[in-house]
Amino acid sequence: MIPPARTLAKMFLDRRPHRGGHEFRFRPHYRQQDGTDVVRVMAKDGAMDARVFLRPASSDLLNFEQIFLGGDYNVHRLPRQQEIVELYRSMRTPLIVDLGANIGLASLYFQKSWPRATVVAVEPDADNFRMLCRNAPEVTPIHAAIASERGRATIVNPDSAAWGYQTRLAHEGAIEAITVADILERHPACQPFICKIDIEGAEKELFSKNTDWLAAFPVVIIELHDWMAPGGATARNFLRRAADLDRDFLVAGENVWSIANRCQPTTRSAANEALFKDASGRQADEIQL
């Protein structure tokens, strides 16, 4: 059965408010002809009923545990959660960017939690990207690596677990490399809201230059990987750039949450301003957490 007994025990025995047992119900799996296991995930508030596809003998189940059972991206674990909710409600079209989307489970969770948001998911590996499109069909998927500048990239550890692929810029690389600024340019009517970053050490290159976009996102969730490359100062560039901004930093599980202390929407484009004028006087949709 997927999830196995140990996973269900984690969910039901740990009753902290951010744990998955408070949010979801699960149905037993079945196996498709292509070998993938399927778990039906239903939100207890009725806001989500989705099939999640997991590859056996892979890191997919651990990824599922972290997101849907461990509540890695649940704002209820944060003392400023109400402020983040109010910010979301003030936005006409919030933008969530999932960098290192893997098989799309975080993107799916963001869709459930913030139903009015536009979710953009960036994933460099072809097999992971295929699973991403199955697990989160309503997000905007981009098959690319994220970097500080446009170019080409390659995966340097193709034999790693599926959630541990590392990329680096390479002129002859087989993968397109794009920037966060590229994503923002493609969505001019959206307001940056959450940027989730889990790119297995490539944050060192991502934050090496061209980082003005960082200040645009009121909430940044990043997994840092100094533990993966001792002595490599993988986190240093992010910490340097973020330290110049007026933000709180909270550690929750494997992630660092960086939250702007003046938590408000960033400057709107003309198109976004028009959207807000059209929406004046309307009540925002309620958040689904």
Salt bridges, closest charged atoms under 4 A:
ASP14 OD2 - ARG16 NH2 2.61
ASP14 OD2 - ARG19 NE 3.51
GLU23 OE2 - LYS112 NZ 3.11
ASP34 OD2 - ARG134 NH1 2.90
ASP37 OD1 - HIS29 NE2 3.57
ASP37 OD1 - ARG31 NE 2.92
ASP45 OD2 - LYS112 NZ 3.86
ASP49 OD2 - ARG40 NH2 2.53
ASP60 OD2 - ARG55 NE 2.84
GLU65 OE2 - ARG6 NH1 3.25
GLU65 OE1 - LYS10 NZ 2.95
GLU83 OE2 - ARG80 NH2 2.91
GLU86 OE2 - ARG89 NH1 3.05
ASP98 OD1 - LYS196 NZ 2.73
GLU149 OE1 - LYS209 NZ 3.18
ASP182 OD1 - ARG150 NH2 2.65
GLU185 OE1 - ARG150 NH2 3.70
ASP198 OD1 - HIS225 NE2 3.46
GLU200 OE1 - HIS225 NE2 3.57
GLU203 OE2 - HIS225 ND1 2.99
GLU223 OE2 - HIS225 NE2 3.53
ASP246 OD2 - ARG262 NH1 2.80
ASP248 OD2 - ARG80 NH1 2.98
GLU273 OE2 - ARG268 NH1 3.38
GLU286 OE1 - ARG89 NH2 2.80
